[in-house]
Amino acid sequence: MYSFDFARPTTVADAVAALGQEDAQALGGGQTLIPTLKQRLASPSTLVSLSAIEEMKGVSADGGTLTIGGGTTHATVAAEAGAYPALAELASNIGDPAVRNRGTIGGSLANNDPSACYPSAALGTGATIVTNTREIAADDYFQGMFATALEEGEIVTAVRFPIPEKAAYIKFMQPASRFALTGVFVSKGADGVRVAVTGASNDGVFRWTEAEEALNGNFSADAVEGLAAPSGDDMINDLHGSGAYRAHLVKVLTKRAVAKANG
């Protein structure tokens, strides 16, 4: 690693001020940033830890909405998001216990790793990402691999999930990293069906709109059977799996997620 200063503010306002320094970078749970620093792929002058900001932690349900603080760990989401079982189960299967007790939902969404699980839940539910300055719909938030609508110095303070009637997440796990080689989140709510795919595209998480249209008419695994899986040059092609393999997984996992959502 390169040398850097370290700040650990206790309020969002102080964190924003610290991030105003030149080359300062926010640190959530560090599950992505720390390895990046070790590989010398980033060299911030100051790391601003968000781990001491209590106002950014916690899970609460109000009516049909589940709100999760941006600094809430995966383990806490798994334990306390019972009002949204599919989301709690997703969190319980991220990484290993060490990762779940350090990684945060805000850090995951801010980083937008193309194989992370939370982006599919946010996009697949139509969540709202709340920052220190504004609210961003999930459809507008994710803008490509490792790219989001966040501006410099902007912090994910909370995420609001509308709780759907039915939902499920299925991922085909890459065994070494426990990231999703491909993962599909399906939900059925008042505004219809949403299908979000992670781990498959070079453009990051995306909605499979053809499947959504089919499932809006018939919310069963059979509705997906006749669809052509997403394909083309946009699909990730690496040593873990070809683009064609990932496209195949998208269809298979969507069917399984629908079946699981239906109980």
N, C-alpha and C positions, 0 to 999 in steps of 0.2 A: 504493500500500500504506500501511497504518498502520505506525507504528514498533513494534518488538518486540525482546525479548531473544532471544539465540540460544545454545543449549546443544548440545554434541556429546559425549555420554557414550561411554565405551568398553566398558561392560558393561550387561547387561540390568538389573541391580539399580540402577545409577546412573541409567539411563533412567527406570525406574519412579519413583525418588525425584524426578527432575526434573519428571516429569509430575504429581507431586502438588502442584505449585504452582498457584495459582489461574489459570484460563484458559490453562493450558499445553496445547499440542497437539503430537502426534507428527508428524514429517516423515520419510517414507520416501524415495522417489525424487523426490517433488514434482511429478509429472506432472499431478496433479489439484489439489493444494493450492496450488501457486504461482499458477496462473491464477485460482484462487478468491480468493487474497489480492490479486492485481492488480485484480480487479473489486470489491474491498472487500466481498466477501460473507462474509468471516471476519476477525476481529480478535483473534487470540490474543495474550496478553501475552508468551508465551515459545514459541518453536519449539524442539522437542527433536529434533534430527537423530539418526536411527538408523543412519546410514551408516558409522560407525566401530566398530560392534559386530561383531567378527569371529565371535563365537560364533553369530550369526544368519545366517551366510553359508555357502553350499556345497550340493552335491548328492551324495547317497549312496544306493546301492541295497543292500538287505539282504534276501535271500530274495525274497519277492514284494512288497516294499514299497519305494517310492521316497520318500525324505525330502529336502525342500528347505527350507533356512533362510529365514525370513521376510524377511531383508535381501538375498536373492539376486536379482540383476538378471535381466531377461528374456533378455538376451544370454547369460548364464551358463547359464540353464536350457536355452536352445536348443542350446548347445554341449555340455552335460554330462549331459543327461537322456536319453541314448541307450537306457537300459533301458526307457524309456517313450516310444517314437517319436512317438505322437500328441501327447503333451504337449510334447515338444521342438519339433515342427513348429508347434504352436499358438504357442509363445513366439517362434519365429522370424518370425512374421507379425504381431506386435503393433507398431503404429506404424511408425516409421522407425528407423534406427540410433541416432540421438540418444536417442529414447525408450527403446529396448531397452537402452541402456547406462546409463540412469539409473533407470528405473522398476523397481520390485521386486514380487515376488509377494505379499509381505505387505502392501504398500501398496495393491495392487489389491484384495485380498480385504477389507482393512479398510475401504476406501472403498465397495466394492460398487456401482460404477457400473452402471446397468442395461444398458449396452452393452459392458461389459468382457468379455474372453475368459476369464480365469482362473476366475471364478465358475462358468461352465458346466463347466469341467474338474473342479473340485472337487466340484460337485454331481453331475456325470455319471459320476464314478468312485466316489463315496461316500468322499471323502477325510475326514481328520480334521484340524481346525485346532487347532494347539497354541499356547497362550498362556503367559505367564509365571505363570499361576495354575491352568490347567486344560486339558482337551482337549474339543473340541466337534465333534460329528459334523456334516458338511456339511448334512444334512437339518434340523438344529436351528440352524445358524449363520446362514443367509440369511433375513432377516425382512422384506424389502420393499425398495423403491427406496432406495438409499443407507443401508439399515438392516441391522444385524447384531446378533448376540448379545453383542458386545463391550461390556464395562462401561467406565466412565470410567477412564482410566489403564491399561487392559489392552492388551498388545502381542501381535501375532501373531509368535511366535518361530520357528515351523516349520509345515510342512504335510506330512502323510503321505498318499501316494497308494498304494492297493493297485493293483498292476500287473495290468490285465485281460488276458484271452486275446486280445481284439480291441478296437480303439478307433479312432475317427477324429473329427476336428473339421472342419466346413465352415462358413465364414462368408461372408455377402454383405456386402462391405465398403462403408462409406460413404466415397467417394473422398477427400473433403477431410480428414477426421479419421483415417481408417483404423480407426475403431471398427467394431464389427459392427452394421450396420443390423439384421441378424438373424443369429444363429449357433447351430449345433446340435452338441452333443457327444454321441456315442453310444459306449457301452462294453458289452462282454459279458464277464462274469467269473463267478467261482464262485457268487456270489449272484444271478445273473441279469443281465438287460439293464437299463441305465439310459439315459435320454434327457433331456438338460438343454438348455434353450433360453435364450439371452441376446438382448438387444436388441429383444425383441418385446412385452414386457408392462410395464404401469405398475407392477406389483408386483415387478419385477426378475426375476432368473433363476428358472426354475421347471422342474419335471419334467413331461414329457408322459406321463402314466401310461397312457393308452390305447395309445400307440405301444409302450410297454414291454411291456404285456400281449401285444400282437400279435407283437412280435419275440421274446418268450420262447418262443413256439410255433413260430416260423419266422423265423430271423434272415436275412431277405433283404428287399430293397427292395420286393418284391411285397407283403409283409405290411402295408406302410403304405398301399398304394394305395387301399384301400377305406375308410380312416379319414377322418372329418371333421376338418379342421384346427382347432386352438384358435381361438376367435373371441370376439366380445363387446366390451363396453366396457372390459375390462381391457387390451386391446391398445393399444400406443402409436400415436397418430395425430398426425403432425406434417408439416412441409414436406418431409421426406425420404421419407415413405411413409405410406399410410393403414393403419389397423388391418387391413383386409381384405387388403391387399397383404402385410403382415407375416405374417398367418395363412397365406397362400398359400406364403410363403417357408419357414415352419416345416416344412410337409409336404415341399416340394421338397428342402430341405436335409437333412432327416432321411433321405430316400431316398438322397441322394447320399452321406451320411456312412456309412450301412450298406453301400452298395456299395463305398465306399473301404475300410472296415474289413475287408471280405471279400477285398480285394485284387483 
